[in-house]
Amino acid sequence: MKSPRRRARELAVQAIYQAGINKTVAPEIAKNIHELSQSSNMDEELFNKLFFGAQTHAEEYMEKISPLLDRDEKDLSPIERAVLLVACHELSTMPETPYPVIINEAIEVTKTFGGTDGHKFVNGILDQLASRIRPDEPRRKG
């Protein structure tokens, strides 16, 4: 069974994906996600922080992410974009969560929803992003 925090991250990515595809307003998407997840063990507080934070600051976060990409931003898959935005928000605003945990969670969510090698791409971008956003945090080995 997935942890409440993993479930919150997955649903935040799904909500960002939905916002990008359907152009639905954030509160309506959040309401739909909350209704769909009634039976799941989602950490609602984390979901709300991740979704609304990533949604509100998407443009600013893409400015941080874009220089690290090996392709044009418009060529990102919607899932990779959503995962990167959610992880960027968590890296930027939740220092209590160690960056390796954030990156690992992003990789796992990408494996669940993304393309075959999408998780490798996300890992590479987030490693670089973490060192820029959290320069004083010790780097992981490997």
C-alpha positions as CSV (number, residue, x, y, z in Angstrom):
1,M,0.0,0.0,0.0
2,K,1.3,3.5,-0.9
3,S,2.0,5.9,1.9
4,P,-0.3,8.9,2.3
5,R,2.5,11.2,1.2
6,R,3.2,9.2,-2.0
7,R,-0.5,9.2,-2.8
8,A,-0.6,13.0,-2.2
9,R,2.3,13.5,-4.7
10,E,0.7,11.2,-7.3
11,L,-2.6,13.1,-7.0
12,A,-0.9,16.5,-7.2
13,V,0.9,15.4,-10.4
14,Q,-2.5,14.2,-11.8
15,A,-4.1,17.5,-10.8
16,I,-1.3,19.6,-12.5
17,Y,-1.6,17.3,-15.6
18,Q,-5.3,17.9,-15.6
19,A,-4.9,21.7,-15.3
20,G,-2.5,21.7,-18.2
21,I,-4.7,19.5,-20.5
22,N,-8.2,20.7,-19.6
23,K,-7.5,24.4,-18.6
24,T,-9.9,23.7,-15.7
25,V,-9.6,26.1,-12.7
26,A,-7.5,24.8,-9.8
27,P,-10.2,24.8,-7.1
28,E,-12.5,22.7,-9.3
29,I,-9.7,20.2,-10.0
30,A,-8.8,20.0,-6.3
31,K,-12.5,19.3,-5.5
32,N,-12.6,16.5,-8.1
33,I,-9.4,15.0,-6.8
34,H,-10.6,15.1,-3.2
35,E,-13.9,13.5,-4.2
36,L,-12.1,10.7,-6.2
37,S,-9.6,10.1,-3.3
38,Q,-12.1,9.8,-0.5
39,S,-11.3,6.1,-0.1
40,S,-7.6,6.5,-0.5
41,N,-5.2,7.4,2.3
42,M,-4.0,10.7,0.9
43,D,-2.2,13.3,3.0
44,E,-4.6,16.1,2.1
45,E,-2.5,18.9,3.6
46,L,0.5,17.8,1.4
47,F,-1.7,17.5,-1.7
48,N,-3.0,21.0,-1.2
49,K,0.4,22.5,-0.7
50,L,1.9,20.7,-3.7
51,F,-0.9,21.2,-6.1
52,F,-1.8,24.9,-5.4
53,G,1.9,25.8,-4.9
54,A,3.0,24.2,-8.2
55,Q,0.0,25.6,-10.0
56,T,0.4,29.1,-8.7
57,H,4.2,29.3,-9.4
58,A,4.3,27.2,-12.6
59,E,5.7,29.9,-14.7
60,E,8.4,30.8,-12.2
61,Y,9.3,27.1,-11.8
62,M,9.6,26.6,-15.5
63,E,12.1,29.4,-15.7
64,K,14.2,27.4,-13.3
65,I,13.7,24.1,-15.1
66,S,13.9,25.2,-18.7
67,P,17.7,25.9,-18.8
68,L,18.3,22.3,-17.6
69,L,16.2,20.7,-20.3
70,D,17.7,18.9,-23.3
71,R,14.6,19.8,-25.4
72,D,12.2,22.7,-25.8
73,E,9.8,23.1,-22.9
74,K,6.9,22.5,-25.3
75,D,8.3,19.1,-26.1
76,L,8.1,17.9,-22.5
77,S,5.5,15.2,-21.9
78,P,2.6,16.6,-19.8
79,I,3.4,14.0,-17.1
80,E,7.2,14.9,-17.0
81,R,6.2,18.6,-16.8
82,A,3.7,18.0,-14.0
83,V,6.3,15.9,-12.0
84,L,9.0,18.5,-12.4
85,L,6.7,21.3,-11.3
86,V,5.5,19.4,-8.2
87,A,9.1,18.4,-7.3
88,C,10.4,22.0,-7.9
89,H,7.7,23.3,-5.6
90,E,8.6,20.8,-2.9
91,L,12.3,21.5,-3.3
92,S,11.7,25.3,-3.1
93,T,9.3,25.5,-0.2
94,M,9.6,22.4,2.0
95,P,13.2,22.3,3.4
96,E,12.1,19.8,6.0
97,T,11.9,17.1,3.3
98,P,15.4,16.0,2.3
99,Y,16.0,16.5,-1.4
100,P,16.8,12.8,-2.1
101,V,13.4,11.9,-0.8
102,I,11.8,14.4,-3.1
103,I,13.7,13.2,-6.1
104,N,13.0,9.5,-5.3
105,E,9.3,10.2,-4.9
106,A,9.3,12.1,-8.3
107,I,11.1,9.1,-10.0
108,E,8.5,6.7,-8.5
109,V,5.6,8.9,-9.6
110,T,7.1,9.2,-13.1
111,K,7.5,5.4,-13.3
112,T,3.8,5.1,-12.4
113,F,2.4,7.6,-15.0
114,G,5.2,8.4,-17.4
115,G,6.9,6.9,-20.5
116,T,9.5,4.1,-20.4
117,D,12.6,6.2,-19.6
118,G,10.9,9.3,-18.3
119,H,12.1,8.6,-14.8
120,K,15.7,8.8,-15.9
121,F,15.1,12.2,-17.5
122,V,13.3,13.5,-14.4
123,N,16.1,12.2,-12.2
124,G,18.8,14.0,-14.2
125,I,16.8,17.3,-14.2
126,L,16.0,17.2,-10.5
127,D,19.6,16.4,-9.5
128,Q,20.7,19.6,-11.2
129,L,17.7,21.5,-9.9
130,A,18.3,20.4,-6.3
131,S,21.9,21.6,-6.4
132,R,20.7,25.1,-7.6
133,I,17.7,25.4,-5.2
134,R,19.4,23.8,-2.2
135,P,23.2,24.6,-2.7
136,D,24.0,24.1,1.0
137,E,22.4,20.7,1.4
138,P,25.0,17.8,1.1
139,R,24.9,16.1,-2.3
140,R,23.9,12.5,-2.5
141,K,26.6,10.0,-3.4
142,G,26.4,8.1,-6.7
